[in-house]
């Protein structure tokens, strides 16, 4: 029986959503972990057991791993460089100002700050989503700074917000972008507990590993936008996109996952990643290969303005003074992330047309208020829908999906609802006297307005 390899000491650079999750989960797996960030407020909060964002289950796991003594947080790069044998870089790659390209300042800084301080053999592993070719460039920079003692690998992340702990501890695959057998072995040692569970590994070159994440996100965005493009056709022809999607889902070449019509995708990954992918393809001279991603993006954005149209069809055409209860602000349920959130974009568009918009989200109200302070915010579902002329479902939180239409009907001024996510029980709402509209679905013929 082969002896289990010694556990390498781990550092995680960046303690945002990805970094904090990686650090906590690696410590939970039994590794000694030091997580470093330049933000002392964030570091102090995490060291005290407080997450600066919402992610189900991660808060409990943070407290538990801190208690083991295997996890600590610091602002000291020198401390991290001296401690770690495998360094995971998990900093953000936001969209550049005035461009679709990714802003790589934080990635570059993390690699250079580490490389300048590392004094022995080590592996720096990029997990951030970057344009293809970044790893090779960084490998050259690190080799120059360290005399070849430090190698670079790429290990893309595939976290779904709301399921980050599960996706880290029980991933569907691991991708190792490496340039040597030694780097591969270091990653195998770092992920030994997962490999023992049989998690599949794809060992690839650096460029392929970089492409996996953006290719996966591009495919997912395309599938979501495809069914929403069909929703546009359904709206023009009187067909029902929900029935169309159901029929397509039985085809095992297509499948039903993410073939769900509605308001579309948002968040801090899909929109920026497909735009950065297009920008990088243009730099590589192959922009024609991903031209379709521009239309994918545009289809997604059009769903937002079409949702406003549905509100206008119910309560307009003039929306001045119309009270709208906007249920949801986060880009998806079980998250407080409002980056490029379709929900907030729709609320803002309604506000700009003069509607009186009241937003309620179980977890994202504070972040939404920081992004759009001009909107009004409620502390509960009941407060949000009180005296509403139109109720608008924008994020499919369980609280909203399970709410009784009979109970809400007592509170609203008019029983009108726009289901932006296709998540509600249509027949129950109509039976309770609601006028129901959804993207890609025909209005009920002869429905009486309450």
Beta strands, then each sheet from edge to edge (+ up, - down):
strand 1: 10-13
strand 2: 33-36
strand 3: 71-74
strand 4: 86-89
strand 5: 122-126
strand 6: 150-154
strand 7: 174-177
strand 8: 201-204
strand 9: 323-327
strand 10: 356-360
strand 11: 376-377
strand 12: 390-393
strand 13: 416-419
strand 14: 435-438
sheet 1: 3+ 2+ 1+ 4+ 5+ 6+
sheet 2: 7+ 8+
sheet 3: 11+ 10+ 9+ 12+ 13+ 14+
end
